[in-house]
Amino acid sequence: MNPLSPLIFFFGKGMFRHALLIVGLSIISWYLKIEGINWAAYILWISLILLATIIIWRAGDFFSSAATYIQNKHEIPQSIKAAVIDAIASSFPEFCVAVIAVLLIGRAEVGISSIVGSALYNVLVIPAAAGLVATSPMIISKEVVWRDNIFYFGVVLLLGAMLWQFPNEWGAGVALLFLLAYIAYVVLLHRDFKKSRSKEKVKIINEEVEEDEEDEEDLLELKSEKKAWLWIMVMMFVMGGASHLLVESSLALGDMLGIDGVIMGFVVIAAGTSVPDTALSVISAKKGHYDAAVSNVFGSNIFDICVCLSIPIFIALAMSGEPTYIDLPQTGLIWSLIGATLLAIYFFWSNNYTLTKVKAGIMGILYLLIILISFTF
């Protein structure tokens, strides 16, 4: 048996060659760095960031496949699957980054900025990518715009309010507010699901067909729930390790470039952890599942802000008994997220809830402008 077979299976034949090349580049640049060649350190950290991003992407795919198997096994409602299973599958890297920032490096603001940056990326880049690859203008349902999008906007305002009201430290009260907001979102989704289930039998049948199609494309051929849970646990461990590598490499690169860790979190770490979200939405857009492509963005963002910020605070409280210290002077990052969210609401609502390729292009360009401006914060 080829000893590299597990790695080839994990990365896929095409991606494995790229990963192998990046590993080789990392080893060479590490050796050159030891020999005193300073510029090699830049290549080292960049290559490790790329490697971590690829690992997060592939581990997220396997995690999602195993989670979908469990959802189908227990016939979990689609609403709960979207809000919980899909959100965890695509947002677990952000959770790992927040835990690492709070517990391991003691810089909660890096975790906050990476989640804010990920939310900005999700709300601008993912719809832009989905809109550009879609075979036709994306018609978004009113429910997605006025339920998911508006609820997400409320969560963004809650985040801004907490940073304004408690700029120096967050304790159990702040964490509890975020967690309650997420529970309210899950309850709202489940209520809407129960209302529509009896009225939309045809839609449910279509969804079942779509799920069968997705099952055919699953990376894993699972035949037992035990194996599915094993894959989930292993992939959580893999994503956690890759997220740690991503954070440390990004901060090291930022130190060399003279860029604050908060900005590195907002730009580099956020983009690295958002790859699973991008992949899910682009695939949905190519299939013509436009609501799924967009709703995944808002569900993931709500999970990022409400869960990925609250749970690490509770863990820190349990371990030390102290609130989490925060030093985030770059408040302009929050304003950029609020503005981008309002723009997304308008773009999804205008032209009879249609996202055209022109709008998608504008959203992509706006993201690049915000990133460039962020380096001046």
C-alpha positions as CSV (number, residue, x, y, z in Angstrom):
1,M,0.0,0.0,0.0
2,N,1.3,3.5,-0.9
3,P,2.1,5.3,2.4
4,L,0.9,8.5,0.8
5,S,-2.5,7.1,0.0
6,P,-4.3,8.6,3.1
7,L,-2.9,12.1,2.1
8,I,-3.9,11.6,-1.5
9,F,-7.4,10.7,-0.4
10,F,-7.6,13.6,1.9
11,F,-6.4,16.3,-0.5
12,G,-7.6,14.7,-3.8
13,K,-5.1,13.8,-6.6
14,G,-5.1,17.3,-8.1
15,M,-4.8,19.2,-4.8
16,F,-2.3,16.8,-3.4
17,R,0.3,17.9,-5.9
18,H,-0.2,21.5,-5.0
19,A,0.0,20.7,-1.2
20,L,3.2,18.7,-1.8
21,L,4.7,21.6,-3.7
22,I,3.8,24.0,-0.9
23,V,5.3,21.7,1.8
24,G,8.5,21.4,-0.2
25,L,8.6,25.2,-0.5
26,S,8.1,25.6,3.2
27,I,10.9,23.2,4.0
28,I,13.3,24.9,1.7
29,S,12.4,28.4,3.0
30,W,12.7,27.2,6.6
31,Y,16.2,25.9,5.9
32,L,17.2,29.2,4.2
33,K,15.8,31.1,7.1
34,I,17.9,29.1,9.6
35,E,20.9,29.9,7.4
36,G,20.3,33.6,7.9
37,I,18.6,34.5,4.7
38,N,15.9,36.8,6.0
39,W,13.7,37.1,2.9
40,A,13.1,33.3,3.1
41,A,10.9,33.9,6.2
42,Y,8.3,35.7,4.0
43,I,8.0,32.7,1.8
44,L,7.9,30.4,4.8
45,W,4.9,32.1,6.4
46,I,3.0,32.7,3.2
47,S,3.4,29.0,2.2
48,L,2.3,27.9,5.6
49,I,-0.8,30.2,5.4
50,L,-1.7,28.6,2.0
51,L,-1.2,25.1,3.3
52,A,-3.3,25.8,6.4
53,T,-6.1,27.2,4.1
54,I,-6.1,24.1,1.9
55,I,-6.2,21.8,4.9
56,I,-9.1,23.8,6.4
57,W,-11.0,23.6,3.1
58,R,-10.6,19.9,2.6
59,A,-11.3,19.0,6.3
60,G,-14.5,21.2,6.0
61,D,-15.6,19.1,3.1
62,F,-15.2,15.8,5.0
63,F,-16.8,17.3,8.1
64,S,-19.8,18.4,6.0
65,S,-20.2,15.0,4.4
66,A,-20.2,13.2,7.7
67,A,-22.6,15.8,9.3
68,T,-25.0,15.4,6.3
69,Y,-25.0,11.6,6.8
70,I,-26.0,12.1,10.5
71,Q,-28.7,14.6,9.5
72,N,-30.2,12.2,7.0
73,K,-30.0,9.3,9.4
74,H,-32.0,11.1,12.1
75,E,-34.2,13.1,9.6
76,I,-33.2,16.3,11.2
77,P,-35.4,19.2,9.9
78,Q,-33.7,21.2,7.0
79,S,-34.0,24.4,9.1
80,I,-32.0,23.0,12.0
81,K,-29.5,21.5,9.5
82,A,-29.0,24.8,7.9
83,A,-28.7,26.7,11.2
84,V,-26.6,24.2,13.1
85,I,-25.0,21.4,11.1
86,D,-24.1,23.5,8.0
87,A,-23.1,26.4,10.1
88,I,-20.8,24.3,12.3
89,A,-19.3,22.6,9.2
90,S,-18.4,25.8,7.5
91,S,-17.7,28.0,10.6
92,F,-15.7,25.6,12.8
93,P,-12.4,27.2,11.6
94,E,-13.6,30.6,12.9
95,F,-14.5,29.0,16.2
96,C,-11.0,27.5,16.4
97,V,-9.4,30.9,15.7
98,A,-11.5,32.5,18.4
99,V,-10.5,29.9,20.9
100,I,-6.9,30.2,20.0
101,A,-7.0,34.0,20.2
102,V,-8.7,34.0,23.6
103,L,-7.0,31.0,25.3
104,L,-3.6,30.4,23.7
105,I,-2.3,33.8,22.7
106,G,-4.4,36.1,25.0
107,R,-5.5,38.4,22.2
108,A,-9.2,38.2,21.9
109,E,-9.3,41.2,19.6
110,V,-7.5,39.0,16.9
111,G,-10.4,36.6,17.2
112,I,-13.0,39.4,17.0
113,S,-11.3,41.0,14.0
114,S,-11.0,37.7,12.2
115,I,-14.7,37.0,12.7
116,V,-15.6,40.6,11.6
117,G,-13.4,40.1,8.6
118,S,-14.9,36.7,7.8
119,A,-18.4,38.2,8.1
120,L,-17.4,41.0,5.7
121,Y,-15.9,38.5,3.3
122,N,-19.0,36.3,3.5
123,V,-21.4,39.1,2.9
124,L,-19.5,40.7,-0.1
125,V,-17.1,38.1,-1.7
126,I,-19.3,35.0,-1.5
127,P,-22.4,36.6,-3.1
128,A,-20.1,38.2,-5.6
129,A,-18.5,34.8,-6.5
130,A,-21.8,33.1,-6.6
131,G,-23.4,35.8,-8.7
132,L,-20.5,35.7,-11.2
133,V,-20.6,31.9,-11.7
134,A,-24.4,31.6,-11.7
135,T,-25.8,30.7,-15.1
136,S,-28.5,33.4,-14.8
137,P,-29.2,36.4,-12.5
138,M,-29.7,35.1,-9.0
139,I,-33.3,35.5,-7.8
140,I,-33.4,35.5,-4.0
141,S,-36.5,34.6,-2.1
142,K,-38.0,37.3,0.1
143,E,-37.7,35.0,3.1
144,V,-33.9,35.0,2.9
145,V,-33.7,38.8,2.6
146,W,-36.2,39.7,5.3
147,R,-35.5,36.9,7.7
148,D,-31.9,35.8,7.5
149,N,-30.4,39.0,6.2
150,I,-32.3,41.3,8.6
151,F,-31.6,39.0,11.6
152,Y,-28.0,39.0,10.7
153,F,-28.0,42.8,10.5
154,G,-29.4,42.8,14.0
155,V,-26.6,40.6,15.2
156,V,-24.0,42.9,13.6
157,L,-25.6,45.9,15.5
158,L,-25.4,43.8,18.7
159,L,-21.7,43.2,18.1
160,G,-21.2,46.9,17.6
161,A,-23.2,47.8,20.7
162,M,-21.1,45.3,22.8
163,L,-17.8,46.8,21.6
164,W,-19.1,50.3,22.3
165,Q,-20.6,49.5,25.7
166,F,-17.8,47.2,26.9
167,P,-14.7,48.2,25.0
168,N,-12.1,46.7,27.4
169,E,-13.5,43.4,28.6
170,W,-16.3,40.9,28.0
171,G,-17.7,38.6,30.6
172,A,-20.6,36.2,31.0
173,G,-23.3,38.8,30.3
174,V,-22.0,39.6,26.9
175,A,-21.4,36.0,26.0
176,L,-24.9,35.1,27.1
177,L,-26.5,37.8,25.0
178,F,-24.7,36.4,21.9
179,L,-25.8,32.9,22.7
180,L,-29.4,33.8,23.3
181,A,-29.5,35.6,20.0
182,Y,-28.3,32.5,18.2
183,I,-30.9,30.4,20.0
184,A,-33.6,32.8,18.9
185,Y,-32.4,32.4,15.3
186,V,-32.6,28.6,15.5
187,V,-36.1,28.9,17.0
188,L,-37.2,31.3,14.3
189,L,-35.9,28.9,11.5
190,H,-37.6,25.9,13.1
191,R,-40.9,27.7,13.5
192,D,-40.8,28.8,9.8
193,F,-39.9,25.3,8.8
194,K,-42.9,23.8,10.6
195,K,-45.2,26.3,9.0
196,S,-44.1,25.7,5.5
197,R,-43.7,21.9,5.7
198,S,-47.4,21.1,5.4
199,K,-47.9,23.7,2.6
200,E,-45.0,22.9,0.3
201,K,-45.0,19.2,-0.3
202,V,-43.7,19.6,-3.8
203,K,-40.8,21.7,-2.5
204,I,-40.0,19.1,0.1
205,I,-39.9,16.4,-2.6
206,N,-37.6,18.5,-4.7
207,E,-35.3,19.0,-1.7
208,E,-35.2,15.3,-1.1
209,V,-34.1,14.8,-4.7
210,E,-31.5,17.5,-4.3
211,E,-30.2,15.8,-1.2
212,D,-29.9,12.5,-3.1
213,E,-27.9,14.3,-5.7
214,E,-25.6,15.8,-3.1
215,D,-25.2,12.3,-1.5
216,E,-23.9,11.0,-4.8
217,E,-21.1,13.7,-4.6
218,D,-20.2,13.0,-1.0
219,L,-16.5,12.4,-0.4
220,L,-17.3,9.7,2.1
221,E,-19.2,6.4,1.6
222,L,-20.4,6.0,5.2
223,K,-22.4,3.1,6.3
224,S,-22.6,3.6,10.1
225,E,-23.3,6.6,12.4
226,K,-20.3,5.6,14.5
227,K,-17.9,6.2,11.5
228,A,-19.6,9.4,10.7
229,W,-19.0,10.7,14.3
230,L,-15.4,9.5,14.1
231,W,-14.9,11.5,10.9
232,I,-16.4,14.6,12.5
233,M,-14.1,14.3,15.6
234,V,-11.0,13.8,13.5
235,M,-11.8,16.6,11.1
236,M,-12.5,18.9,14.1
237,F,-9.0,18.1,15.3
238,V,-7.5,18.7,11.9
239,M,-9.3,22.0,11.4
240,G,-8.2,23.1,14.9
241,G,-4.5,22.3,14.1
242,A,-4.7,24.0,10.7
243,S,-6.4,27.0,12.2
244,H,-3.6,27.3,14.8
245,L,-1.0,27.1,12.0
246,L,-3.0,29.8,10.1
247,V,-3.1,32.2,13.1
248,E,0.5,31.8,14.1
249,S,1.8,32.1,10.5
250,S,-0.4,35.2,9.8
251,L,0.7,36.9,13.0
252,A,4.4,36.1,12.3
253,L,4.0,37.5,8.7
254,G,2.3,40.6,10.1
255,D,5.1,41.2,12.5
256,M,7.7,41.1,9.7
257,L,5.6,43.4,7.6
258,G,4.8,45.8,10.5
259,I,1.1,45.1,10.3
260,D,-1.0,44.8,13.5
261,G,-2.4,41.4,14.4
262,V,-5.9,42.8,14.3
263,I,-5.6,43.7,10.6
264,M,-4.0,40.4,9.8
265,G,-7.0,38.7,11.5
266,F,-9.4,41.0,9.6
267,V,-7.8,40.2,6.2
268,V,-5.6,37.1,6.1
269,I,-7.1,34.9,8.8
270,A,-10.6,35.8,7.8
271,A,-10.1,34.9,4.2
272,G,-8.3,31.6,5.1
273,T,-11.2,30.5,7.4
274,S,-13.9,31.5,4.9
275,V,-12.9,29.0,2.1
276,P,-15.5,26.4,3.1
277,D,-18.3,29.0,3.0
278,T,-17.1,30.1,-0.5
279,A,-17.0,26.6,-1.8
280,L,-20.5,25.7,-0.5
281,S,-22.1,28.8,-2.0
282,V,-20.4,28.6,-5.3
283,I,-21.4,25.0,-5.8
284,S,-25.0,25.9,-4.9
285,A,-25.0,28.8,-7.3
286,K,-23.7,26.6,-10.2
287,K,-26.5,24.2,-9.5
288,G,-29.1,27.0,-9.6
289,H,-29.8,26.7,-5.8
290,Y,-29.6,30.5,-5.3
291,D,-31.4,30.6,-1.9
292,A,-29.0,28.1,-0.5
293,A,-26.0,30.0,-1.9
294,V,-27.0,33.2,-0.1
295,S,-28.7,31.8,3.1
296,N,-25.6,29.9,3.9
297,V,-23.7,33.2,4.1
298,F,-26.1,34.7,6.7
299,G,-26.5,31.5,8.7
300,S,-22.7,31.1,8.9
301,N,-22.2,34.8,9.9
302,I,-24.8,34.6,12.6
303,F,-23.1,31.5,14.0
304,D,-19.6,33.2,13.8
305,I,-20.6,36.2,15.8
306,C,-23.0,34.6,18.3
307,V,-21.4,31.2,18.9
308,C,-17.7,31.7,18.0
309,L,-17.4,34.7,20.2
310,S,-19.5,33.5,23.2
311,I,-18.2,30.0,23.8
312,P,-14.5,31.0,24.1
313,I,-15.5,33.6,26.7
314,F,-17.4,31.0,28.7
315,I,-14.4,28.6,28.5
316,A,-12.0,31.4,29.6
317,L,-14.3,32.2,32.5
318,A,-14.4,28.5,33.5
319,M,-10.7,28.2,33.4
320,S,-9.5,31.4,35.0
321,G,-12.6,33.0,36.5
322,E,-11.7,36.3,34.8
323,P,-13.5,38.2,32.0
324,T,-11.8,38.3,28.6
325,Y,-9.7,41.4,28.0
326,I,-10.1,43.2,24.7
327,D,-8.0,45.9,23.0
328,L,-9.6,46.8,19.7
329,P,-9.1,50.4,18.7
330,Q,-9.9,49.7,15.1
331,T,-13.6,50.4,15.5
332,G,-13.8,51.4,11.8
333,L,-13.8,47.7,11.0
334,I,-17.2,47.3,12.6
335,W,-18.6,50.3,10.6
336,S,-17.3,48.8,7.4
337,L,-19.2,45.6,8.2
338,I,-22.4,47.5,9.0
339,G,-22.2,49.5,5.8
340,A,-21.5,46.3,3.7
341,T,-24.5,44.5,5.3
342,L,-26.8,47.4,4.5
343,L,-25.5,47.4,0.9
344,A,-26.1,43.6,0.7
345,I,-29.7,44.1,1.9
346,Y,-30.3,46.7,-0.8
347,F,-28.7,44.7,-3.6
348,F,-30.7,41.6,-2.7
349,W,-33.9,43.5,-2.4
350,S,-33.6,45.8,-5.5
351,N,-34.7,44.7,-9.0
352,N,-37.3,42.4,-7.6
353,Y,-34.9,40.5,-5.4
354,T,-32.4,39.8,-8.2
355,L,-28.6,39.8,-7.8
356,T,-27.1,40.5,-11.2
357,K,-23.6,40.1,-12.3
358,V,-23.1,43.8,-12.2
359,K,-24.1,44.0,-8.6
360,A,-21.9,40.9,-7.9
361,G,-18.9,42.7,-9.4
362,I,-19.6,45.9,-7.4
363,M,-19.6,43.8,-4.2
364,G,-16.3,42.2,-5.0
365,I,-14.7,45.6,-5.8
366,L,-16.1,47.1,-2.6
367,Y,-14.5,44.3,-0.6
368,L,-11.1,45.0,-2.1
369,L,-11.5,48.7,-1.4
370,I,-12.4,48.1,2.3
371,I,-9.3,45.8,2.6
372,L,-7.0,48.5,1.2
373,I,-8.5,51.1,3.6
374,S,-8.2,48.7,6.6
375,F,-4.5,48.9,6.4
376,T,-4.8,52.6,7.3
377,F,-6.8,51.9,10.5
